[in-house]
Amino acid sequence: MDENFKPDEELYRAVYPIEIQPMFWKENGGISSAAFYDPKGLSVSRAGNRKVNDILNTMQRCFVGHIVSFTYSQCKQIKAVVKYLPRYNKYHCEVHGSVEDKLLSDLQRKILARSVKILT
């Protein structure tokens, strides 16, 4: 695995449930853009040719909450930068707002929140 992503490659993120972090959820059950606010870079796990069930099982063992996904091409559409950073986990990546800024902009976060799939 390397820093090359397929356009349709899924990126997965754990989002705290409403009981722990109500600001991450809308009243209609959708994801709030606040779930994608991270000044250190948005931590995600790339698919890396794994089966979705394997990814979900692994993430649910490590994280509390719901798992959401979006694609590499969705990141490119909002001009976000996806970096492959396998520090502790060979699937770990970060989504940055730009080359210069790790934080996604308000608009980038809003568009991403509208386009994610809630998987669990």
N, C-alpha and C positions, 0 to 999 in steps of 0.2 A: 504494500500500500504506500502511496506517495501523495504529494500535494495536488495531483491531478484528480479532478472530480468530473463525473459524468453529469450532464445537464439534469437528468432525471433522478440523480442520487438523492435519497432521502436523508435529512438531518433530523435528529430526535432530541427533544428537550423535556426534562421533567419540570412540572409546574405544581407548586404546592396547592393542595385542595383549599376550597373556600374556608374551611374550618381553621386553617392555619394562616392563610394569607388572603383575606377577602378582597383586597385591592387587585388581585390577579384575575378576578372573575367579574363578569357583567351579570346583571339581574336575569338576563335571558339565558344564562348558562354558557355564554361565549367567553372567550379569553379576552382579557383586557390588555391593552398595549403595555401596561405596567409589568406584565410577566416577561417582557423582553428588555427591561431596563437593567443594564449592568455596565457600570463604567470601566470594568476590567475586561470587557469583551464577553459576549453571550456564549456561554459554554454549551456545546452540543456534542452529540455522538453521531458519527456518520454510519451509514448502512454498511459499507465495506463488504458487499457481497454476502451479507448474512441474511437469514430469513427473518421476516418481521417478528414472528413469535419468539425467536431466539433473542432478538434485540429487546423486545418488551420484557421478557423474563429476566434478562440480565439487568436491565435498568430498574425494574421493580424490586429487585433484591438490594440495590444500592441506594435508591432514592425514594422519598415519600412523595406521593401525589400522583398526578395524571401525567401521561406521556403524550406529547403532541409532536407532529412532524410537519416539515415543509421541505421543499426541494432546493438544491443548489441553484437551479435556474430562477427560482423565486427570489433568492438572494441577489442574483445578478440583475434581475429586473428592478430592484430597489437600490441598485448600485452599492450593495453591501459587499464586503470583502470576507471570504471564507478562508480561514487559515487552518492548515493541518498542523496540530500541535500535540503530538502523542507523548506527553510528559509521563503520565502514570497509566495511561490507557491507550492502546494503539489505535482506538477509534475516536479519540478526543480531538475536537476542533473548536475554534472560536469564530463567531460571526462579529465582524467589526463594521462600524458605520462607514469608514473610509480607510485609506492607507494611513492617514495621519491621526484618526480619532477612533478609539475602540468602542465608544458609546454609539449605539444606533440613534439616529435623529428621531424626533417625535413622529415625523411622517413615516419613516422607515418602520418604526415600531407599530404604528397604526395599521399600515398596509399588511405587515406580517401577521398581526393579530387577526385580521379579517380573512387571511388566506390559509391559516394552519388547519390541519386535521387533528381533532381530538381523538386519540386512539384508545385510551383507557380512562 
